[in-house]
Amino acid sequence: MTDHPPASNLPVPARAEAARRAARKLAALDTEQRATLLRDLADALELPDSRVAIAQANAKDIEEARAAQARGELSAALAARLGLGPTKLRGLADGLRQLAAMPELLGSVQLRRELDEQLVLERVACPLGVLGIVFEARPDAVPQITGLALKSGNAVLLKGGSESLRSNRALVTIIHGVLTEHGLDPACVALLEDRAAFAELLQCHRDVDLIVARGSGPFVKHVMDSTKIPVLGHSEGLCHVYLHADADPQRAASIAVDGKCTYPAACNAVETLLWHPDAAEATRESLQALSDMGVELRVDAATRALIGDAIEAKDARPRDWSTEYSDLILSVAQVPDLDAALAHIDTYGSRHTEAIVCADGSPAAERFLAAIDAACVFVNASTRFADGYRFGLGAEIGIATGKIHSRGPVGVEGLLSYRWLLRGEGQVASDYGPGKKAFSHRDL
Amino acid sequence: MTDHPPASNLPVPARAEAARRAARKLAALDTEQRATLLRDLADALELPDSRVAIAQANAKDIEEARAAQARGELSAALAARLGLGPTKLRGLADGLRQLAAMPELLGSVQLRRELDEQLVLERVACPLGVLGIVFEARPDAVPQITGLALKSGNAVLLKGGSESLRSNRALVTIIHGVLTEHGLDPACVALLEDRAAFAELLQCHRDVDLIVARGSGPFVKHVMDSTKIPVLGHSEGLCHVYLHADADPQRAASIAVDGKCTYPAACNAVETLLWHPDAAEATRESLQALSDMGVELRVDAATRALIGDAIEAKDARPRDWSTEYSDLILSVAQVPDLDAALAHIDTYGSRHTEAIVCADGSPAAERFLAAIDAACVFVNASTRFADGYRFGLGAEIGIATGKIHSRGPVGVEGLLSYRWLLRGEGQVASDYGPGKKAFSHRDL
């Protein structure tokens, strides 16, 4: 055990620097030590004392959130995400155990190449260093993010929603206990308690290597505009489902309902349904099913002509095509053909997740896959599969829609960088070149 | 053949947009088409007409540069890099042919995973889209960068030094001819002719995916501060060589001289030599060799005590430790031990390339490799090996010292992103979860 003074009352830049220093020891853990750390953290979350502490803190957060909701200061959706009961806690602990069991990427040799005799180059995965992560009211994110950070050898400074502050504190206290037991500095996992602290963190570009921003579109955009630190995230999740001419009606309805209704606030939820003129039956069936699920439809003239008064719908306004509703609302438009669907998606899509519904083996499928420039492109599958857990990445720290570094759901791999290590016996570059020694460049 | 109107007189945002559109066809070339394109470009550079056109343009550039140098408006180092004679041209053509022969990374499947029966996920390499690249007076960069862009399926907007404008124009004219012969839009490779145009490009974050900045530290920093587009590059190359206690004198001198003298303006050149008190002989021999090569030494008190009047040297000032000379100047300091060397490098290094000279099998080697946080960490090899060609990456578009996306020498791989493609038969996410269907997550 090591004795570490509490860092939480230090100024933010000092905490970021402390995190950077603390990260070195974390990065140097071997595979077994790292796995033990994660398993011990999972166990610690399920200890009776922990359960009580978390339940008490969470109950107070929920009580305040309900009051705030009653005053109209907090959305029902946000309040609903606050709960952290025994089932969720169990799931979080299991998630940490799965992460512990996953192959160790940190330190893995990505490439080993002989440049010449006794001159061997390696590219080795290493942590980014220090992560700054901001997320909205969901205390589950604290152990999930911490798990990914520890697995990837990164220190992390967390800023959660103020609505879950007590729950987050309870969780971080448990995490600090486990870190200390393992002889690690608790500065590895720091909780920032207010917006001002996070704003300060955005200026710490010397010590913070990556910001992960999860939250509403405008908020993420604000973060991206407020820092020189690279930001991983997405300011929009405007996803489409396109029903091609040969789409099966039952399949179309099922994918549309899953994409819109299972979690409308999710970034991988569908916001716009596009349909080919020959997919009238599939469209009618999908819209009926969506309407039955309570989805408000906002339709163009062709869709109105299709459904008449049989299905309740509003007229779409131009801004609907570029609106991420994050709610049980869906805009619907007919497109003359696949090319028009691609063009619509190119114009309005946020490069997150796009799906086509078509017949198995339809040539439209491969054309759609080839043409769409987005993090995730799906054929005959719900957009809701765009998720680190569902992709088998173990967990997900966020979904990135930029093309630099990671794209789509980001797991452990997206939190790693690499270093080039070269081991020689005194070789110098000027000995190589035309008429001199030649490189062998032989991969080992 | 396709007829494309010249884009060079369009406003910069329109050219960036044209590049984005043109890039689609470029990205869609198959492996053989792409290799043929690169080989045809190599051949075109060596055609007699091309040689004459390039030689004439280059002669004018050099003539003007010499006049500017005489007026003190251009550094000798910059002027020296302008020449593009037959040998260089041959080397450039060969480089393009090697690139053509390299394995195709674009479109490669990086991961194929069954999520469930008939639900298969792939992660497939794709181009970033549009690159904006700025570099100083070296017309060689035009075919090199173009080759990397074409190989990776990216369009590119190039801004070279004004000193090589005529040479760059001649090269781009040849490139446009080859693109047109292949039915590609010449907008794929655009030349920006002045700083104002490049400043405009930095604002085109909707159409430009990555900026690569090559040039002086302050210039690269200026670029990084002037755009929302991710910038790949390094604003400093402050590299160290540390002579450990057991360093062989001959090996030390050889690595120090190669690191400092073969190309002092290169970013991987050594700026500071650190030495262990027990490496006195290796240090003396290194400093004598460096002095013989005309290197100005700036030394601390301990080094002065070591060399006395035997070797000419100035006293180092505090700012020397953080100065990238890019010239035949070297600062020299004694450090009490390896830890102090690591601390000095952590404080002053630019996270580019760091090297230790020690005995074969010295425990210091692995400690150095583990502890240094830099793109390249070398044992008993010159820092000058930090180079895409020497690493066997085929070519190099630049060296990155950030940790996000690529790090160190960046070749084709660093110009790629990826997309997640999922092919199903109607699966929806709500069918999976506790008590429902389970994911198989089986890598194929």
Chai-1 contact restraints between the chains, C-beta under 6 A:
chainA,res_idxA,chainB,res_idxB,connection_type,confidence,min_distance_angstrom,max_distance_angstrom,comment,restraint_id
A,R113,B,G392,contact,1.0,0.0,6.0,A-B,restraint_1
A,L128,B,K403,contact,1.0,0.0,6.0,A-B,restraint_2
A,D209,B,K403,contact,1.0,0.0,6.0,A-B,restraint_3
A,P230,B,I404,contact,1.0,0.0,6.0,A-B,restraint_4
A,R251,B,G426,contact,1.0,0.0,6.0,A-B,restraint_5
A,S254,B,V428,contact,1.0,0.0,6.0,A-B,restraint_6
A,D258,B,V428,contact,1.0,0.0,6.0,A-B,restraint_7
A,D258,B,A429,contact,1.0,0.0,6.0,A-B,restraint_8
A,D258,B,S430,contact,1.0,0.0,6.0,A-B,restraint_9
A,T262,B,S430,contact,1.0,0.0,6.0,A-B,restraint_10
A,D360,B,E425,contact,1.0,0.0,6.0,A-B,restraint_11
A,L369,B,L421,contact,1.0,0.0,6.0,A-B,restraint_12
A,C376,B,W420,contact,1.0,0.0,6.0,A-B,restraint_13
A,V377,B,R419,contact,1.0,0.0,6.0,A-B,restraint_14
A,V377,B,L421,contact,1.0,0.0,6.0,A-B,restraint_15
A,F378,B,L422,contact,1.0,0.0,6.0,A-B,restraint_16
A,V379,B,R423,contact,1.0,0.0,6.0,A-B,restraint_17
A,N380,B,G424,contact,1.0,0.0,6.0,A-B,restraint_18
A,N380,B,E425,contact,1.0,0.0,6.0,A-B,restraint_19
A,N380,B,G426,contact,1.0,0.0,6.0,A-B,restraint_20
A,A381,B,L422,contact,1.0,0.0,6.0,A-B,restraint_21
A,A381,B,G424,contact,1.0,0.0,6.0,A-B,restraint_22
A,A381,B,Q427,contact,1.0,0.0,6.0,A-B,restraint_23
A,S382,B,V428,contact,1.0,0.0,6.0,A-B,restraint_24
A,S382,B,A429,contact,1.0,0.0,6.0,A-B,restraint_25
A,R384,B,A429,contact,1.0,0.0,6.0,A-B,restraint_26
A,F385,B,L422,contact,1.0,0.0,6.0,A-B,restraint_27
A,F385,B,A429,contact,1.0,0.0,6.0,A-B,restraint_28
A,G392,B,R113,contact,1.0,0.0,6.0,A-B,restraint_29
A,G392,B,H441,contact,1.0,0.0,6.0,A-B,restraint_30
A,K403,B,L128,contact,1.0,0.0,6.0,A-B,restraint_31
A,K403,B,D209,contact,1.0,0.0,6.0,A-B,restraint_32
A,K403,B,S417,contact,1.0,0.0,6.0,A-B,restraint_33
A,I404,B,P230,contact,1.0,0.0,6.0,A-B,restraint_34
A,I404,B,H405,contact,1.0,0.0,6.0,A-B,restraint_35
A,H405,B,I404,contact,1.0,0.0,6.0,A-B,restraint_36
A,H405,B,H405,contact,1.0,0.0,6.0,A-B,restraint_37
A,R407,B,S417,contact,1.0,0.0,6.0,A-B,restraint_38
A,R407,B,Y418,contact,1.0,0.0,6.0,A-B,restraint_39
A,G408,B,W420,contact,1.0,0.0,6.0,A-B,restraint_40
A,S417,B,K403,contact,1.0,0.0,6.0,A-B,restraint_41
A,S417,B,R407,contact,1.0,0.0,6.0,A-B,restraint_42
A,Y418,B,R407,contact,1.0,0.0,6.0,A-B,restraint_43
A,R419,B,V377,contact,1.0,0.0,6.0,A-B,restraint_44
A,W420,B,C376,contact,1.0,0.0,6.0,A-B,restraint_45
A,W420,B,G408,contact,1.0,0.0,6.0,A-B,restraint_46
A,L421,B,L369,contact,1.0,0.0,6.0,A-B,restraint_47
A,L421,B,V377,contact,1.0,0.0,6.0,A-B,restraint_48
A,L422,B,F378,contact,1.0,0.0,6.0,A-B,restraint_49
A,L422,B,A381,contact,1.0,0.0,6.0,A-B,restraint_50
A,L422,B,F385,contact,1.0,0.0,6.0,A-B,restraint_51
A,R423,B,V379,contact,1.0,0.0,6.0,A-B,restraint_52
A,G424,B,N380,contact,1.0,0.0,6.0,A-B,restraint_53
A,G424,B,A381,contact,1.0,0.0,6.0,A-B,restraint_54
A,E425,B,D360,contact,1.0,0.0,6.0,A-B,restraint_55
A,E425,B,N380,contact,1.0,0.0,6.0,A-B,restraint_56
A,G426,B,R251,contact,1.0,0.0,6.0,A-B,restraint_57
A,G426,B,N380,contact,1.0,0.0,6.0,A-B,restraint_58
A,Q427,B,A381,contact,1.0,0.0,6.0,A-B,restraint_59
A,V428,B,S254,contact,1.0,0.0,6.0,A-B,restraint_60
A,V428,B,D258,contact,1.0,0.0,6.0,A-B,restraint_61
A,V428,B,S382,contact,1.0,0.0,6.0,A-B,restraint_62
A,A429,B,D258,contact,1.0,0.0,6.0,A-B,restraint_63
A,A429,B,S382,contact,1.0,0.0,6.0,A-B,restraint_64
A,A429,B,R384,contact,1.0,0.0,6.0,A-B,restraint_65
A,A429,B,F385,contact,1.0,0.0,6.0,A-B,restraint_66
A,S430,B,D258,contact,1.0,0.0,6.0,A-B,restraint_67
A,S430,B,T262,contact,1.0,0.0,6.0,A-B,restraint_68
A,H441,B,G392,contact,1.0,0.0,6.0,A-B,restraint_69
